[in-house]
Amino acid sequence: MQERRHAQRRRFGYYMPLVDDKTQELVGHLADISKDGFKLDSTVPIPEGKTYTLRLTLTGEISHKPWFSFNARSKWCKADDVQPNSYYVGFEVGSMSPESAEIFKRIFEKYGS
């Protein structure tokens, strides 16, 4: 598969869970992040094109808010070659308010390595 990404990606050095904002069920944990998307480690396959409103719990060094929600759409899903029942899922971030975009940028800069 040809690489189509243009944005720099950074591996994620912090075990940060993302939950479905509507159901509060765990969707996965951040594995890497770019300025316009991210990859999750998930225990369930996620179909391509599925849109979520995701909730991310924040630390005090990122924001005074305890969490923020944003929309993201799954772009691809791949089973892990080594661990059964583990999947990598690529997401594209939807439009955000300027405040949420700034929080996402801080997460990228602080935790992406």
ChimeraX attribute file (.defattr): number of C-alpha atoms within 10 A of each C-alpha:
attribute: neighborCount
match mode: 1-to-1
recipient: residues
	/A:1	3
	/A:2	4
	/A:3	5
	/A:4	6
	/A:5	10
	/A:6	8
	/A:7	11
	/A:8	10
	/A:9	18
	/A:10	17
	/A:11	16
	/A:12	22
	/A:13	13
	/A:14	15
	/A:15	10
	/A:16	15
	/A:17	18
	/A:18	21
	/A:19	19
	/A:20	17
	/A:21	18
	/A:22	10
	/A:23	9
	/A:24	11
	/A:25	12
	/A:26	15
	/A:27	21
	/A:28	21
	/A:29	20
	/A:30	21
	/A:31	22
	/A:32	21
	/A:33	26
	/A:34	23
	/A:35	18
	/A:36	20
	/A:37	21
	/A:38	22
	/A:39	24
	/A:40	23
	/A:41	22
	/A:42	23
	/A:43	18
	/A:44	15
	/A:45	17
	/A:46	18
	/A:47	13
	/A:48	14
	/A:49	13
	/A:50	12
	/A:51	16
	/A:52	20
	/A:53	16
	/A:54	22
	/A:55	21
	/A:56	18
	/A:57	13
	/A:58	16
	/A:59	12
	/A:60	8
	/A:61	9
	/A:62	18
	/A:63	16
	/A:64	9
	/A:65	11
	/A:66	11
	/A:67	13
	/A:68	16
	/A:69	17
	/A:70	18
	/A:71	17
	/A:72	22
	/A:73	19
	/A:74	21
	/A:75	17
	/A:76	17
	/A:77	20
	/A:78	13
	/A:79	17
	/A:80	14
	/A:81	9
	/A:82	7
	/A:83	9
	/A:84	9
	/A:85	12
	/A:86	17
	/A:87	20
	/A:88	22
	/A:89	24
	/A:90	23
	/A:91	24
	/A:92	19
	/A:93	20
	/A:94	14
	/A:95	12
	/A:96	14
	/A:97	9
	/A:98	9
	/A:99	11
	/A:100	15
	/A:101	16
	/A:102	14
	/A:103	18
	/A:104	23
	/A:105	16
	/A:106	16
	/A:107	21
	/A:108	21
	/A:109	15
	/A:110	14
	/A:111	17
	/A:112	17
	/A:113	13
